[in-house]
Amino acid sequence: MSSHAASVKQTYRFDQSFEWNYVNGPQFSGAYPSVPVTPMKSFFGLPVRSRFGVPSSILSNSRWVETYARLGFDILTFKTVRSVARACGSAPNWMFLDRNGLEDRLYTGDQTMVVGDAPASTQGATMAGSFGMPSVLPQMWEPDLERACRSIGEGQVLIGSVVGSAGPDVSDDAFVADFADLTRRVCAAGVPIVEANLSCPNVGKAEGQLYLDIERSRTIARAVKEASGGRPVLLKVGLMEEPERLLAFMRAVNGYADGLVLINAPSRRIVAPDGSAAFPPGRERAGVTGTAIKPIALGAVRAAQKIIERERMALQIVGVGGLTFAGDALEFIEAGACAAQSATGAMFNPMLAIEVKTATPAV
Ligand SMILES: Cc1cc2nc3c(=O)[nH]c(=O)nc-3n(C[C@H](O)[C@H](O)[C@H](O)COP(=O)(O)O)c2cc1C
């Protein structure tokens, strides 16, 4: 257990809505601790103090970005933005999963998972998240993304994550054009790297499981690359268990995308202890986040890395999923990732980057 864990509070409040956390968060007060100065490394050609940070998740505005930047997280992703406003699903949005049999259920096919009480130590918790990729209007996030870009320090990088908005009146071409337009907007706001989110475990299939449609993924990767003004392009995807699927996906996007962010939260049916739905109607499935998904994410990074080496692809992999403890970032780097990011772990323990830098300055 971390030496900070007992005294440090989680930054996101579960007893409040996503909007409340957007307006009032992060929950962090007091002086910023000093961050160990670590040697410079490279992340897609950009100088960084570490190859560790926070994926598209809790950094929903410039206040959240600035807080985590000052706490030493260097590879920061501004939470996915849209070209339209989209409300978050109502609270609860993020619940603890029962530890009892958790791993067995998670690792054995598409089994239902059960919510439970908070564990004694939240470091190491596994959660179910159901947010639905909310976004404020571009008129709000554009100036705020500019502020966020200005708020980060030397040796830090802010990635802009985008997603097209699907709908019955939105043609395939318009959907792809939405990704391209959003790419131009986040680039104009100042981000040096763009990420297209092709995976969200709790939105409609058209947006949430894009990565399973290989041709569409290629079309989006190409459109985003063309709109990026030469900036590196990352694709956020979910787990592809079948090796042939992963291989076909990587072959399709290689040359357009520069990197893959692996993995988004695995989607599972989530129930209360009495078997009733844990989240409000229509949100029976949610994404599993936190410690227990680490072996799945590490496996995905290793599988992708093997393909890259065998096929001599130019792609690089950013590892995401279950990073919770100081040694986890190095484990992902050693598995072949060019960087690693933590959402749930960084939310429970905002001192995680300091711990990573102290334990493994080479990360
Ligand atoms: C509160 C929350 C919001 C998230 N929102 C997004 C999002 O907007 N776009 C995205 O690509 N992934 C999103 N994710 C998924 C995370 O980037 C990550 O893939 C997942 O949480 C697993 O990492 P973890 O175990 O470190 O939490 C979100 C996750 C959380 C917990």
The ligand as an SDF file (V2000), in Angstrom:
LIG
                    3D

 31 33  0  0  0  0  0  0  0  0999 V2000
  -14.6020    8.4290  -15.4990 C   0  0  0  0  0  0  0  0  0  0  0  0
  -14.1290    7.8050  -16.7640 C   0  0  0  0  0  0  0  0  0  0  0  0
  -14.4000    8.4090  -17.9700 C   0  0  0  0  0  0  0  0  0  0  0  0
  -13.8870    7.8980  -19.1470 C   0  0  0  0  0  0  0  0  0  0  0  0
  -14.1060    8.5690  -20.3060 N   0  0  0  0  0  0  0  0  0  0  0  0
  -13.4790    8.1550  -21.4440 C   0  0  0  0  0  0  0  0  0  0  0  0
  -13.5790    8.9210  -22.6300 C   0  0  0  0  0  0  0  0  0  0  0  0
  -14.2450    9.9630  -22.6740 O   0  0  0  0  0  0  0  0  0  0  0  0
  -12.9020    8.4940  -23.7210 N   0  0  0  0  0  0  0  0  0  0  0  0
  -12.1100    7.3600  -23.7060 C   0  0  0  0  0  0  0  0  0  0  0  0
  -11.4650    7.0470  -24.7060 O   0  0  0  0  0  0  0  0  0  0  0  0
  -12.0300    6.5930  -22.5870 N   0  0  0  0  0  0  0  0  0  0  0  0
  -12.6810    6.9660  -21.4680 C   0  0  0  0  0  0  0  0  0  0  0  0
  -12.5480    6.2270  -20.3130 N   0  0  0  0  0  0  0  0  0  0  0  0
  -11.7610    4.9580  -20.3230 C   0  0  0  0  0  0  0  0  0  0  0  0
  -10.3440    5.1650  -19.7890 C   0  0  0  0  0  0  0  0  0  0  0  0
   -9.5650    5.9550  -20.6720 O   0  0  0  0  0  0  0  0  0  0  0  0
   -9.6100    3.8130  -19.5950 C   0  0  0  0  0  0  0  0  0  0  0  0
   -9.5190    3.1530  -20.8220 O   0  0  0  0  0  0  0  0  0  0  0  0
  -10.2770    2.9180  -18.5730 C   0  0  0  0  0  0  0  0  0  0  0  0
  -10.7560    3.6510  -17.4630 O   0  0  0  0  0  0  0  0  0  0  0  0
   -9.3100    1.8420  -18.0630 C   0  0  0  0  0  0  0  0  0  0  0  0
   -8.2280    2.4240  -17.3630 O   0  0  0  0  0  0  0  0  0  0  0  0
   -8.1370    2.4110  -15.7380 P   0  0  0  0  0  0  0  0  0  0  0  0
   -8.2110    0.9880  -15.3140 O   0  0  0  0  0  0  0  0  0  0  0  0
   -6.8250    3.0650  -15.4470 O   0  0  0  0  0  0  0  0  0  0  0  0
   -9.2910    3.2060  -15.2430 O   0  0  0  0  0  0  0  0  0  0  0  0
  -13.1060    6.7090  -19.1170 C   0  0  0  0  0  0  0  0  0  0  0  0
  -12.8770    6.0750  -17.9020 C   0  0  0  0  0  0  0  0  0  0  0  0
  -13.3750    6.6000  -16.7250 C   0  0  0  0  0  0  0  0  0  0  0  0
  -13.0810    5.8870  -15.4560 C   0  0  0  0  0  0  0  0  0  0  0  0
  1  2  1  0
  2  3  1  0
  2 30  2  0
  3  4  2  0
  4  5  1  0
  4 28  1  0
  5  6  2  0
  6  7  1  0
  6 13  1  0
  7  8  2  0
  7  9  1  0
  9 10  1  0
 10 11  2  0
 10 12  1  0
 12 13  2  0
 13 14  1  0
 14 15  1  0
 14 28  1  0
 15 16  1  0
 16 17  1  0
 16 18  1  0
 18 19  1  0
 18 20  1  0
 20 21  1  0
 20 22  1  0
 22 23  1  0
 23 24  1  0
 24 25  2  0
 24 26  1  0
 24 27  1  0
 28 29  2  0
 29 30  1  0
 30 31  1  0
M  END
$$$$
